[in-house]
Amino acid sequence: MDQQHRLYLDDISVGQRFTTGSYDLDEAQIVAYAKQFDPQPFHTDAQAAKASLFKGLAGSGWHTAAITMRLLVESGIPLAGGMIGIEASLRWPRPTRPGDTLTVHGEVIEVAPSQSRPDRGWVTIRAETRNQNDEVVQIFTAKLMVPRWQGA
């Protein structure tokens, strides 16, 4: 999205909602990510995963977080200056699985101008990453720095 269609702090309000595009996840992606970044058997070995708590291959929560970030950047709320995180929390109520199609559904829950920096403020979003069955696989709450419009 080009810069003139980006949202500045004063363009954003509490309750504003957004939905991203979707991302298809397969077994090869789950295993490749886990081998590099989260090499636990329930992420890297479908056979071993059957005997785990997950009862089958499960995507790493960090992989889900990375996919969520990609979806937010590509088609989420179009913030001026980009997605600049200040703090965040993550929850994974259920695992991602091979064959899942993930989409992020978000809402602005707080907007606050900075008290010390008049050129910016903070926007807090709550984003649910859901699979194709509308089941929540991740809840991401993030406080983001957003610039204020400085004029042309």
Summary of the structure (lengths in Angstrom):
residues: 152
radius of gyration: 17.5
end to end distance: 18.6
largest distance: 60.3
contacts: 460
relative contact order: 0.23
helix: 27%
strand: 36%
